[in-house]
Every structure is written in C-alpha cells, then in structure tokens.
Amino acid sequence: MSELEKFLSPGELWKARKRLKPYIYRTPLPFSKGLSWITGCELYLNVECWQLCGCFKVRGAINMV
C-alpha cells in the first residue's frame, strides 16, 4: 500500500460521518487555560469520554462494523 492509499478521500469521510451521525454526540471542545499556559499555545480538549456510550473508540468501532 502506498503512502497516499492510507488516507481517506473527502467522499469517504462524508460517508463515515453519515454512518456515525445517529450514534455519535458532538462533544464540546473546552479551552484549557492551564495546558495552554504550559504549551504556549491555545489548547482545546476533545472530550470524547463524554460520548453517550461513555467511550472514545465508538467512531472506529461503528465504521468497522
């Protein structure tokens, strides 16, 4: 498999989004003042553990089924 074949096309990404929509909650991206100060850049957290199922692996699992 070539390096380019490892990436999804925009069309494949939209299909995956459509498959996931009924099962996935759009989690907030809270700003982390402390981590932003430590890193020297604005840092937001993707809190996937707030998914309705309580886990962050659900996107990959649903797309593989």
N, C-alpha and C positions, 0 to 999 in steps of 0.2 A: 504494500500500500504506500503510495507516495505521500509526501507531507500535505499536499493540497487535498487529498482524498480524506484526510482525517477531520476536516472541518465540514460543518453543515451549511447547506445553502440557505439563503433567506427564505425560500419557499418551504424547506424542511423545518425551519424554526417556527414559521407561522402554523404549519400543520401540528407541530408539537404543542404549541400554545393553545390551539383549538381543542386538542385532545385533553389537555390538562385543566382547562377553564372550569369545568363542573366540579373539580375535586380540590382545586388549589385556592387558598385565600391569599389575596395580595397583602403581604406583610408590610408593616411600616419600616421606614429607614430612619431610626432615631440618630440624631447627631451625638457624637461622643466628644464632649469637651475635654475630658482627661486624655483620651488617646490622641486627640487632635493636638493637644499641647505637647505630648511626648513625641509624636512623629513630625511635628512642624507643618502639618497639612490638615485640611478639613477631612475628617473621617466620619463616615456614616456606617452604621451596623445593619447588616441584612439579617434580621432576627427570624430565621426560618423555623426555629423551635416553637414559634407562635402559630404554626400551621394548625389547622383544626384537628389533624391526626396526631399532633404533638411531635412530629419528627421532621427532619430536613432531607431525608432521602426519597421522599414521595415522588418528586418530579422524575427522577431516573427510573424508579420502580414502575410508575404508570406508563412511561414511554417504552419500557422494555416488554410490557405485557401485551 
